């Protein structure tokens, strides 16, 4: 079967049910029918961050289904490098004629939910900020949430749209004060004291934690009614085979009247705030929002959620709700999460922070306090890839002006074997030792031992290495620096390219995943796409096309490339089960959207602008995810088989970044095509 027929059949079978009708209506709006159906609404999550490590994450109906969910989850550097849930949730009640209608929702058993506040929801809209509309009898009320940038603070605005009787609101805070990956049970160690502040209270349950201040923009009554709410369950954790029940402390409740047309604002913060400025602060923050009215805007908004800025520098978080800053993930995400959304200055600041940390590690062996895995051998290769991607958005001269020195330093660090566990061999290829601990992105392990012990010559390492050598040659040519050093690089690149083809290209037409001595790994894995998607490749067009055929036939799904071919006896497409089962599965079949970025580049390398239609149609599969999983973002991975359910971290930077880069590439190709038609 030709690749053309192969692609046609694939598109017809895999994307026939996908639709782009979202453009016609409000993009991220869910009506009453979906909201009251917990089977449909509970799997849908939402995320807001403050771009300094704190976040708010829950389901669209407000029921926490993971231990990492919470209304205010913050880092506490004085304690550790983890996130901590302070305020788990806030139950609101509408009171009229002495009758109370609780809008909260918690799970207490497999099918036991209380107090079933979701039945009052009429709409959820997340185009600008998360907004819920409730109807309780004759009462119509909206609830909008804003996370304040670079502050550990969330604001919630309640507006009484309509009411025919005197109305009061009651707010009951559910407190956790724990590591986001832990659980709390009833105990006598908590500090039950309450401090009164302007229009609210402050409380701190355990030593070492900051005080949580809960305030309103108008006078409010606080009623002490301390209780443990026991046995709250998180079904996502139950499904993962890990502890999933906890008890939450509720010290009492707030109560205040509200009039028709009036808005009141609740603030949860680690600092005492001025209630008179709540409305102003809310409106100022609202102006900074990217309205999620399109696929691109959703991903742009998601990309900015990963930003992390603190006293050490600027970074990109790997994902939420449980990842920190991870070196390789940050570098893969960087071009798309900055340059693809026209945030060039952020690219330079983030890469500057990274390069400073990497150079310090190379020179001293001291790991960075923020960036994890900076000691892995392929990190310098991914830095050079990120710099090369910068050139794709600018030009060679501009890239050389900013990064030639850094690029040369990294090339020479590799050549002089200053990169730990990375050896430059006489044949020009790089080798590494990964038998005892994982060193590549296929990092799953049990008791520290890699499940996939990739050692020796690693496919993507050497593809990135050849690409880096060729790009440095290009930058030197742009500067007219074609002396002895330039010639040595050309000689090394030629040797590397020849050895690459001899080592990795097999008689079947695809590329070995790794070669260790006499052992050649025959598994068909998506690192092939990385190798053929880079701008510079030792493979000719015919060889790229044959390898692309394998990727299309065995790895491509509407949600990215599978991490392993279904033809392998090791194929495990569904990421479910207990932690050990998931670890064995994570790189043995589930698909990754970020790899589609390399696949799309490879496709354009082979087919040019004639490939636009297919890549555009494949992007529909990712747009479909904007209303699934974590709405407006992309999950860490998707099952390798239909219906390609999202799994893992609910929002992942490198997936968002690479799809954004692909969208920009498609736009650029369409512009070239239009220009070509005009010239005719």
Steps between C-alpha positions, in 0.01 A plus 500: 500500500636844410537758772240714325237226521614419851444858614161521328380183670637617835324835483172343391497250787651707779354848449161446336312575824699809595338838452602864503150623579634660821578809294129563451408518868668613819826307509518378861141500618317207660126503560276359772452167326870418522565661838238300690622175344797413724611221272567765235599798713731347765770396248525862380752704699614861502831661596604853594850597615673811633815450285704463820424139584160533668184369338129431527376175346172312528221361282260727314229416758733587790533146637861409575588161352877496567698570814685765297178693441440810705377858499835635618806278451837669552873429521659559841876533431575527871370144544590314179467516121149354494155652455269513802120511515387769744137557402352184351159644415237753601137389531250775424139492616211721390258578782146628453209489747720302741558221246859421402602371157861376499681539165799283600585151378716231663532127449469271802473162328497332154159652420448720803510875438398776737361763514429468124538869422562416133126464447470879531760575230354640180823575312877491522697735275879523495577728208649778711489382863314200644138609542213294638136599492270357770123503526336424834126557471467868415867571576748533212862547603833495319838397638826608335857411607825686435846391614721804561829492308812450714299500823378209712149631467171412336196729467146372452226742395136416569230704326132470587339538160143450618312435825146569618559471875757597758811292429801398707814311403688259723858387434656195666879460440648148480862518619779251429844654571691206353735388227302480175609137459399399852175465693389617844293314758333627815762588759546702818812680380319775315499857622133594528555867580350773282636853450253770397607734219313753285181330376632154569726267691847350495590146601800265487448134584861385536841647583711589198202595284406858415178642637203478265298821494140481379334839450208667323460843346216578740428439866435133576401298805718205605336216692717244680379150424812280496469153351695235314330397177606137479542253218520735202608293201697571183403246237790583267739387775289194572527402133878539522519250785628754753349639826193707418310590822555791732343715771481877462473761775215751480535757782165671440334717240457854371158654444392826340203651316505568127264716296381458144760641262769502770841332468705383793859381476668234712879499534717209615862603545815448704505873578247738655341698218313830481130418435445838339734403216348158420288626211785702351741207528246268342445727201873562451569128490211443262662731243804271473297196393517345152142419404481134406283547193704281264723194499814714478388734779422205727853367458649848531319544830615155613860578403511806723365295791829305502715810555683511831680810618672526837812643661719246318383579147233410248398147406235282339329245722482152348131464578223506755395390750808306612808597300761763578766636262663214308790577270414304188129579520571870540725510195256310277216729612701823477473600130128434477408651836688822420591565136186341355285739703719807431668507842858533376627677811372214715697257280823687569433536872407134550787370288736743673402358839546147367837563334638659814399196704632255239834674466537501878430127506750427222768702675440387859281190500250678727137438404254786481258550789202558268565314173478126546691251283746762381769231539357275228737452204263621226419835665766696303367343179149622575631849586656517153175373348308778678745760366459357151123531540550868584658542158185353342307796639768760415805452276853359516672835549279600792541158658878516463510847655328373813611140536813420297722512810265278701461257211875475446558448872257208506642342184848519644382368837371193317811464284727526803281257696415747772139380498468221752397163361530617140791372293605613151628194316752481217217444251346837594204351686409559863452218747368485856444250780137444596499146632481583868296821490284661230671774299253565216139620487392134510569520871262249660667301775433255781715540811723735302569249222384606153229289342647591161879495559606718209880504488770543240404697191160664562305597186375847602828591672690454178233658281510809723881493497525494120237775474693714751829460313339600173327801652822625656660472156210704362545772762875518437435536127259786571783676681762421236694297760619223268843426638665200661233452765227511236678233296539276804127521561423413139728198521338385826148552364579298188639216711203514736250496216661201330518306828140590583368341182716189540405458867129578514347442155394138462396288204132538590515874434460635852755596766622298796398662829843435652807294422715364779801305377366211294145555626258691278161587646236410244202670666325762289492809721425870438863608530499426128283811458752712691780377275317567173324817618814702575608750237834331447499124460758259355210321328405587146141572398428140398629366830299756694189404310538130580553577868201737495292216357577290809405787732172552318404135482604387846520804726272783386171564684274807518666583834866465412749222435482176691804430714515147356361321196188286557686220321735463794425229757578767766221730378283626788280782368287590804661685791298363793550285809717529809824701500715205390263405219498859382878521510527195275242651263605866481748457211363183347216635290326819624519788251674835557380819322846666518639238264249606236697824467800304373279280285342807336846645430606170347185492291565846361862405430374215281187649343542876528188717477307209348493354851304792645156345465593186689679677786211746536255212522715326760499814716123459537572209735675737740236769469245239603683476835430863588168393655631175649735423788642829622293735286706726276818294536656162417558205731835332551412197286212328326415133470656343193165349395156661445339697654846644587410607854725759663711381795773620736558865580195699390696782335847448352736766369688312228173376346354850494827648372553262211140521377525880513820479293324275250210745468749779429675283242167428331421872492840574349456227238154629412645847458766364265236310306283809468800704388586234244147506361508881486831497312348273238 
